Amino acid sequence: MEFVDRVDEIARLKKAFTRKEPGFFVLYGRRRLGKSTLLNRVLKDNDIYFMADKSDQTQQRALLAKTIALHIPDFDRVPYPDWETLFVELNHRTKDHFVLCLDEFPYLVKSCLELPSILQKLLDTKKLKYHLVICGSSQHLMQGMTLNSSAPLYGRAKQIIKLQPIHIHYLQQILPDASPVEIIDNYAVLGGVPRYWELRLDEDSLKEMIMNQIANAIGVLHDEPERLLADDLEKTTLSASILSLIGNGVNRLAEIASRLSRKSTDLGNPISKLIQLGYVGREVPFGENPKNSKKSLYKLNDPFLNFYYRFVVQQQSLIGQGRSEMVWKYISDNFTDFVAAEWEKLCRHAVTGNNLFGIDWNVASRWWGNVTKDKQIELDVVAESIDKKNLLIGECKWTKKENAESLLADLKERTKDFAPTKNHQVYYVLFLKQRPNDGKKDYVLLPEDIINDLK
């Protein structure tokens, strides 16, 4: 697959690695985001890249020594009794400036809990002749080792990069023949994870990708959520149950707790961890303070997990029996509504921090609640301008043959009692799946606009 995006990350790492003064760098993020691929695009021939595994520390040191021996002859001729001896010997044996990259670093730490303290000691001497990079998929462990103020490596890194999913814009480069609507359909299932895109290229259609790789007992991604959770959590059953409930529309904390026969207070920690990992998001209505809002809803942030818990978990028995036609019928019957929810998220993301109508907009949110005593409404997109003078209100539709004028009139009518409109200049926007029946209007945005971030 073509390598796309990561422009900023590559620039940062290249600049860092060209400095003469050796430094310590951290790269982490959930699995499948292309961390190893990114590193290998930046590293040069004389740099040392080592991928750790789950073997014990003696074996790991032997494997690392063999890797180093490809650059420094005979480095592996003697066994190294501990990690400090190996790193110090590497320092003595080298004259050239290079990078030592330890990928899947959490595996090394699990086999030797003292390793971060050993590295701290070496880094604090400021005598290392090489750059040291640690990389890992366990977000919890990598954050704990580098961002926790009590951790040995805290404050030592010159760069800490948390790799994020790739923007939907780049999916156009991977699927150049796909229409904007097809791009959004694919993104709603695959999200911005490069490995998933790579697997998609091996299939002729999104349907084949789903039925061969996800909703299939022997598919590569069929057990993906279990692997993602296992990277960061010792016990995954409760977290998987929470994700499954949220993915199927159980969005309020009290209801989630009730379904699990637990107290709401028991779920604070596991939900916080899922939010920290980026799998769950807490949503409050526009204008409310997240700290004290009582209207918060929990949603799955990750498109792939959202798809998996919405469809695959529900059909697990049929999938196990190989009833692919029935599974696909269930998915296809509900797929439009599923994509519609992702379309809303994409529209809010496109507005956030962007310029539209010549105005810079702040974070876009949803809003729901009562505008009068007996009138309740929901708004898909609401954003205030940076200067607080303007308000954007948007309606998202993932259906065909809409009439823009009719939708606009309805939106204005529904929001006439919406309090924030009283002291703002209001801009109305329609986010539509296709060009409306009455022609494209200046207040209508289509999939191609959203995919390209309103550019």
C-alpha positions as CSV (number, residue, x, y, z in Angstrom):
1,M,0.0,0.0,0.0
2,E,1.2,3.5,-0.7
3,F,2.6,5.3,2.3
4,V,0.4,8.4,3.0
5,D,0.3,11.2,5.5
6,R,2.6,11.3,8.6
7,V,4.3,14.4,7.1
8,D,4.6,16.1,10.5
9,E,5.8,13.0,12.3
10,I,8.5,12.3,9.7
11,A,9.7,15.9,9.8
12,R,9.9,15.9,13.6
13,L,11.8,12.6,13.8
14,K,14.2,13.5,10.9
15,K,15.0,16.8,12.5
16,A,15.6,15.2,15.9
17,F,17.8,12.4,14.6
18,T,20.1,14.9,12.7
19,R,21.1,16.6,15.9
20,K,24.5,15.8,17.2
21,E,23.5,15.7,20.8
22,P,22.1,12.3,21.5
23,G,18.4,12.3,22.7
24,F,15.7,10.1,23.9
25,F,12.5,9.8,21.9
26,V,9.1,8.1,22.4
27,L,6.6,6.9,19.8
28,Y,3.4,5.1,20.7
29,G,-0.2,4.5,19.7
30,R,-2.7,1.7,19.3
31,R,-1.7,-1.3,17.1
32,R,-2.0,-1.2,13.3
33,L,-1.4,2.5,12.9
34,G,2.0,2.0,11.2
35,K,4.4,2.9,13.9
36,S,7.1,0.4,12.7
37,T,6.6,1.5,9.1
38,L,7.0,5.1,10.0
39,L,10.2,4.4,11.9
40,N,11.7,2.4,9.1
41,R,11.0,5.3,6.7
42,V,13.0,7.6,8.9
43,L,15.9,5.3,10.0
44,K,19.0,5.2,7.9
45,D,21.2,2.2,7.0
46,N,23.5,2.7,9.9
47,D,20.7,2.9,12.5
48,I,19.7,-0.1,14.6
49,Y,16.1,-1.3,14.7
50,F,15.0,-4.1,17.0
51,M,11.6,-5.6,17.3
52,A,11.1,-7.1,20.8
53,D,8.9,-10.2,21.4
54,K,7.5,-11.9,24.5
55,S,10.6,-14.1,25.3
56,D,12.5,-13.7,28.5
57,Q,15.1,-11.0,29.0
58,T,18.1,-13.3,28.5
59,Q,16.8,-14.3,25.1
60,Q,15.9,-10.7,24.2
61,R,19.4,-9.5,25.0
62,A,20.8,-12.2,22.8
63,L,18.5,-11.3,19.9
64,L,19.3,-7.6,20.3
65,A,23.0,-8.4,20.3
66,K,22.6,-10.3,17.0
67,T,20.9,-7.3,15.5
68,I,23.6,-5.0,16.6
69,A,26.2,-7.4,15.2
70,L,24.9,-6.7,11.8
71,H,26.3,-3.2,12.3
72,I,29.1,-3.8,14.7
73,P,31.0,-7.1,13.9
74,D,31.2,-9.7,16.7
75,F,29.0,-7.8,19.1
76,D,27.1,-11.0,19.8
77,R,30.2,-13.1,20.5
78,V,29.7,-12.8,24.3
79,P,26.6,-13.1,26.4
80,Y,25.4,-10.0,28.2
81,P,24.4,-10.6,31.9
82,D,22.1,-7.6,32.1
83,W,20.8,-4.7,30.1
84,E,23.1,-2.0,31.5
85,T,26.2,-4.0,30.4
86,L,24.8,-4.3,26.8
87,F,24.0,-0.6,26.4
88,V,27.3,0.5,27.9
89,E,29.2,-1.9,25.7
90,L,27.4,-0.6,22.7
91,N,28.4,2.9,23.8
92,H,32.1,1.9,24.0
93,R,32.1,0.0,20.7
94,T,30.6,2.8,18.5
95,K,32.2,5.8,16.9
96,D,29.5,6.8,14.5
97,H,26.4,8.7,15.3
98,F,23.3,6.5,15.0
99,V,19.8,5.7,16.3
100,L,18.9,2.7,18.4
101,C,15.2,1.9,18.2
102,L,13.6,-0.5,20.5
103,D,10.2,-1.4,19.1
104,E,7.5,-3.0,21.2
105,F,9.3,-1.8,24.2
106,P,6.6,-2.9,26.7
107,Y,7.6,-6.5,26.0
108,L,11.1,-5.7,27.2
109,V,9.8,-4.1,30.3
110,K,7.5,-7.0,31.1
111,S,10.5,-9.3,31.1
112,C,12.6,-6.8,33.1
113,L,10.7,-4.4,35.3
114,E,14.0,-2.5,36.1
115,L,14.7,-1.6,32.5
116,P,13.2,1.9,32.6
117,S,15.3,2.7,35.7
118,I,18.4,1.3,33.9
119,L,17.7,3.6,30.9
120,Q,17.1,6.5,33.3
121,K,20.5,6.0,34.8
122,L,22.2,5.9,31.3
123,L,20.3,8.9,30.0
124,D,21.1,11.0,33.1
125,T,24.8,10.4,32.7
126,K,24.5,12.3,29.3
127,K,27.3,10.1,28.0
128,L,25.4,8.1,25.4
129,K,26.7,8.4,21.9
130,Y,23.5,7.3,20.2
131,H,19.9,8.4,20.0
132,L,17.5,6.1,21.8
133,V,14.0,5.5,20.6
134,I,11.4,3.4,22.3
135,C,8.1,2.5,20.6
136,G,5.1,0.5,21.6
137,S,1.4,-0.4,21.1
138,S,0.5,-0.6,24.7
139,Q,-0.8,3.0,25.2
140,H,-1.3,2.5,28.9
141,L,2.3,1.3,29.6
142,M,4.0,3.8,27.3
143,Q,2.1,6.7,28.8
144,G,2.8,5.4,32.3
145,M,6.5,5.1,31.6
146,T,6.9,8.5,30.1
147,L,4.1,10.8,31.2
148,N,3.6,9.7,34.8
149,S,5.6,12.1,37.1
150,S,6.7,9.2,39.3
151,A,8.1,7.1,36.4
152,P,11.9,6.8,35.9
153,L,11.7,8.0,32.3
154,Y,9.5,11.0,33.1
155,G,10.9,14.3,31.7
156,R,13.7,12.6,29.8
157,A,12.2,12.5,26.3
158,K,12.9,15.2,23.8
159,Q,10.0,14.2,21.7
160,I,6.9,12.1,22.7
161,I,4.7,11.4,19.7
162,K,1.3,9.7,20.1
163,L,0.4,8.4,16.6
164,Q,-3.2,9.1,15.7
165,P,-5.4,7.5,13.0
166,I,-5.0,9.0,9.5
167,H,-7.5,11.7,8.2
168,I,-10.2,10.4,5.9
169,H,-8.8,12.7,3.1
170,Y,-5.9,10.2,2.5
171,L,-8.3,7.3,1.9
172,Q,-8.9,8.9,-1.5
173,Q,-5.3,8.1,-2.4
174,I,-5.7,4.5,-1.3
175,L,-9.0,4.0,-3.2
176,P,-8.6,6.5,-6.1
177,D,-11.6,5.0,-8.0
178,A,-14.1,5.3,-5.2
179,S,-16.7,8.1,-5.1
180,P,-16.9,10.4,-2.1
181,V,-19.9,8.5,-0.8
182,E,-18.0,5.2,-1.1
183,I,-15.0,6.7,0.7
184,I,-17.2,7.6,3.6
185,D,-18.8,4.2,3.6
186,N,-15.3,2.6,3.8
187,Y,-14.2,5.0,6.5
188,A,-17.2,4.3,8.6
189,V,-16.0,0.7,8.8
190,L,-12.2,1.0,8.7
191,G,-11.6,4.4,10.3
192,G,-8.1,5.9,9.8
193,V,-6.1,2.7,10.5
194,P,-3.5,2.0,7.8
195,R,-3.4,-1.8,8.3
196,Y,-7.2,-2.0,7.8
197,W,-6.8,0.1,4.6
198,E,-4.1,-2.3,3.4
199,L,-6.4,-5.3,3.9
200,R,-9.2,-3.5,2.1
201,L,-6.9,-3.3,-1.0
202,D,-6.7,-7.1,-1.0
203,E,-10.5,-7.3,-1.5
204,D,-12.6,-6.2,-4.5
205,S,-15.2,-4.4,-2.5
206,L,-16.1,-3.2,1.0
207,K,-18.6,-6.0,1.3
208,E,-15.9,-8.6,0.6
209,M,-13.6,-6.9,3.1
210,I,-16.3,-7.1,5.8
211,M,-17.4,-10.7,5.0
212,N,-13.9,-12.0,4.6
213,Q,-11.8,-10.2,7.2
214,I,-14.2,-9.0,9.9
215,A,-17.5,-10.9,10.0
216,N,-15.8,-14.2,9.4
217,A,-14.6,-16.5,12.1
218,I,-11.2,-16.9,10.4
219,G,-10.9,-13.4,9.2
220,V,-7.7,-11.4,10.1
221,L,-9.7,-8.8,12.0
222,H,-12.4,-11.0,13.6
223,D,-10.7,-10.9,17.0
224,E,-9.2,-7.5,16.6
225,P,-11.0,-5.8,19.5
226,E,-9.8,-8.5,21.9
227,R,-6.2,-7.9,20.8
228,L,-6.6,-4.1,21.2
229,L,-7.9,-4.4,24.7
230,A,-5.3,-7.0,25.7
231,D,-2.6,-4.5,24.8
232,D,-3.6,-2.2,27.6
233,L,-5.9,-4.0,30.1
234,E,-5.3,-7.0,32.3
235,K,-9.0,-7.8,32.4
236,T,-10.9,-7.2,29.2
237,T,-14.3,-8.7,29.9
238,L,-15.9,-5.7,31.6
239,S,-14.4,-3.3,29.0
240,A,-15.6,-5.4,26.1
241,S,-19.1,-5.5,27.7
242,I,-19.1,-1.7,28.1
243,L,-18.0,-1.2,24.4
244,S,-20.7,-3.6,23.2
245,L,-23.5,-1.8,25.1
246,I,-22.4,1.6,23.9
247,G,-22.0,0.3,20.4
248,N,-25.6,-0.8,20.5
249,G,-27.1,2.5,21.7
250,V,-26.8,2.2,25.5
251,N,-25.2,5.6,26.0
252,R,-26.0,6.8,29.5
253,L,-23.9,5.7,32.5
254,A,-26.9,4.7,34.6
255,E,-28.3,2.5,31.9
256,I,-24.9,0.9,31.2
257,A,-24.5,0.2,34.9
258,S,-28.1,-1.3,35.1
259,R,-27.4,-3.6,32.1
260,L,-24.3,-4.9,33.8
261,S,-25.9,-5.1,37.2
262,R,-23.4,-2.8,38.7
263,K,-23.3,0.6,40.4
264,S,-22.6,3.6,38.3
265,T,-19.6,4.4,40.6
266,D,-18.1,1.0,39.7
267,L,-17.8,2.0,36.1
268,G,-15.9,5.3,36.5
269,N,-12.4,3.8,36.2
270,P,-13.0,1.3,33.3
271,I,-14.8,4.0,31.3
272,S,-12.0,6.5,32.0
273,K,-9.4,4.1,30.7
274,L,-11.4,3.5,27.5
275,I,-11.7,7.2,27.0
276,Q,-7.9,7.6,27.6
277,L,-7.2,4.9,25.0
278,G,-9.4,6.8,22.5
279,Y,-12.0,4.1,22.1
280,V,-14.8,5.9,23.9
281,G,-15.8,9.6,24.0
282,R,-18.0,11.5,26.4
283,E,-20.5,13.8,24.7
284,V,-22.3,16.7,26.3
285,P,-24.7,19.2,24.7
286,F,-23.2,22.3,23.1
287,G,-22.6,25.0,25.7
288,E,-22.6,22.7,28.7
289,N,-19.6,22.3,31.0
290,P,-18.4,18.7,30.8
291,K,-17.3,18.8,34.4
292,N,-20.9,19.2,35.8
293,S,-23.2,18.3,32.9
294,K,-25.8,15.7,33.8
295,K,-26.7,15.1,30.2
296,S,-23.6,13.3,29.1
297,L,-23.7,10.4,26.7
298,Y,-21.0,7.9,25.9
299,K,-20.2,7.0,22.2
300,L,-17.6,4.8,20.5
301,N,-14.9,7.1,19.0
302,D,-13.3,4.4,16.9
303,P,-15.2,3.6,13.7
304,F,-13.9,0.0,13.5
305,L,-14.9,-0.8,17.0
306,N,-18.2,0.9,16.5
307,F,-18.9,-1.3,13.5
308,Y,-17.7,-4.4,15.2
309,Y,-19.8,-4.1,18.3
310,R,-22.8,-2.9,16.3
311,F,-22.8,-5.8,13.8
312,V,-20.3,-8.5,14.4
313,V,-21.0,-9.2,18.1
314,Q,-24.7,-9.2,17.4
315,Q,-24.3,-11.9,14.8
316,Q,-21.5,-13.9,16.4
317,S,-23.6,-17.1,16.5
318,L,-24.5,-16.9,12.8
319,I,-20.9,-16.1,11.9
320,G,-19.7,-19.1,13.8
321,Q,-22.1,-21.3,11.8
322,G,-21.0,-19.8,8.5
323,R,-24.4,-18.2,7.7
324,S,-22.8,-15.4,5.7
325,E,-25.8,-14.5,3.6
326,M,-27.9,-13.9,6.7
327,V,-25.1,-11.9,8.4
328,W,-24.7,-9.7,5.3
329,K,-28.4,-9.1,5.1
330,Y,-28.5,-7.9,8.7
331,I,-25.5,-5.6,8.0
332,S,-26.8,-4.2,4.7
333,D,-30.3,-3.6,6.1
334,N,-28.8,-1.4,8.9
335,F,-25.7,0.0,7.2
336,T,-27.2,3.3,6.0
337,D,-28.2,4.3,9.5
338,F,-24.8,3.2,10.8
339,V,-23.0,5.4,8.3
340,A,-25.3,8.3,9.0
341,A,-24.0,8.5,12.5
342,E,-20.4,8.5,11.3
343,W,-21.3,11.1,8.8
344,E,-22.5,13.4,11.6
345,K,-19.1,12.9,13.4
346,L,-17.2,13.7,10.2
347,C,-19.2,16.9,9.7
348,R,-18.6,18.1,13.2
349,H,-14.9,17.3,12.9
350,A,-14.7,19.2,9.6
351,V,-16.2,22.3,11.1
352,T,-14.1,22.3,14.3
353,G,-11.2,24.7,14.1
354,N,-12.0,25.5,10.4
355,N,-13.0,28.5,8.4
356,L,-16.4,28.5,6.8
357,F,-18.3,31.6,5.5
358,G,-15.1,33.5,6.2
359,I,-15.4,32.8,9.9
360,D,-13.2,30.7,12.2
361,W,-15.2,28.2,14.2
362,N,-14.6,26.7,17.6
363,V,-15.3,23.0,18.5
364,A,-18.5,21.7,16.9
365,S,-20.9,19.6,19.1
366,R,-24.4,18.2,19.1
367,W,-27.2,19.7,21.1
368,W,-30.3,18.0,22.5
369,G,-32.9,19.1,25.0
370,N,-36.0,21.3,25.6
371,V,-36.2,24.7,23.9
372,T,-39.6,25.4,25.5
373,K,-41.6,23.6,28.1
374,D,-43.2,21.2,25.7
375,K,-40.8,21.3,22.7
376,Q,-37.7,19.2,22.5
377,I,-35.2,19.2,19.6
378,E,-31.9,17.7,18.6
379,L,-29.2,19.5,16.5
380,D,-26.5,17.6,14.7
381,V,-23.9,20.4,14.5
382,V,-23.6,23.5,16.6
383,A,-20.5,25.6,16.8
384,E,-19.7,29.1,18.0
385,S,-17.2,31.3,16.2
386,I,-13.8,32.0,17.9
387,D,-14.8,35.6,18.4
388,K,-18.2,34.4,20.0
389,K,-20.2,36.6,17.7
390,N,-21.5,33.9,15.3
391,L,-23.3,30.6,15.6
392,L,-23.3,27.7,13.1
393,I,-26.2,25.3,13.1
394,G,-26.1,22.3,10.9
395,E,-28.4,19.4,9.8
396,C,-26.8,16.2,8.6
397,K,-28.6,13.8,6.2
398,W,-27.3,10.6,4.7
399,T,-30.3,10.0,2.4
400,K,-31.1,10.7,-1.2
401,K,-33.2,13.2,-3.1
402,E,-33.5,15.8,-0.4
403,N,-34.9,19.3,-1.0
404,A,-32.5,21.9,0.4
405,E,-35.0,24.7,0.8
406,S,-37.5,22.6,2.6
407,L,-34.8,21.3,5.0
408,L,-33.5,24.8,5.6
409,A,-37.0,26.1,6.4
410,D,-37.6,23.2,8.8
411,L,-34.2,23.8,10.5
412,K,-34.9,27.5,11.1
413,E,-38.4,26.7,12.4
414,R,-37.1,24.1,14.9
415,T,-34.4,26.4,16.2
416,K,-36.4,29.6,16.5
417,D,-36.6,29.1,20.3
418,F,-33.0,27.8,20.7
419,A,-31.6,30.3,23.2
420,P,-28.0,30.7,21.7
421,T,-29.5,32.1,18.5
422,K,-30.8,35.2,20.3
423,N,-27.4,36.8,20.8
424,H,-25.5,35.5,17.7
425,Q,-25.5,36.0,14.0
426,V,-26.7,32.5,12.9
427,Y,-25.4,30.6,9.9
428,Y,-27.3,27.5,8.8
429,V,-25.7,24.6,7.0
430,L,-27.0,21.4,5.4
431,F,-24.6,18.5,5.2
432,L,-26.1,16.2,2.5
433,K,-25.1,12.8,1.0
434,Q,-25.8,14.1,-2.5
435,R,-26.6,17.2,-4.4
436,P,-30.2,18.3,-3.4
437,N,-33.1,18.1,-5.9
438,D,-33.3,21.9,-6.0
439,G,-29.6,22.3,-6.8
440,K,-26.4,22.9,-4.8
441,K,-26.8,25.9,-2.5
442,D,-24.1,28.0,-0.9
443,Y,-25.3,26.6,2.5
444,V,-25.1,22.9,1.3
445,L,-21.9,20.8,1.9
446,L,-21.4,17.4,0.3
447,P,-19.2,14.4,1.0
448,E,-16.3,15.8,-1.1
449,D,-16.3,19.0,1.0
450,I,-16.1,17.1,4.2
451,I,-13.5,14.6,3.0
452,N,-11.3,17.5,2.0
453,D,-11.9,19.3,5.3
454,L,-13.9,22.1,3.6
455,K,-11.0,23.1,1.4
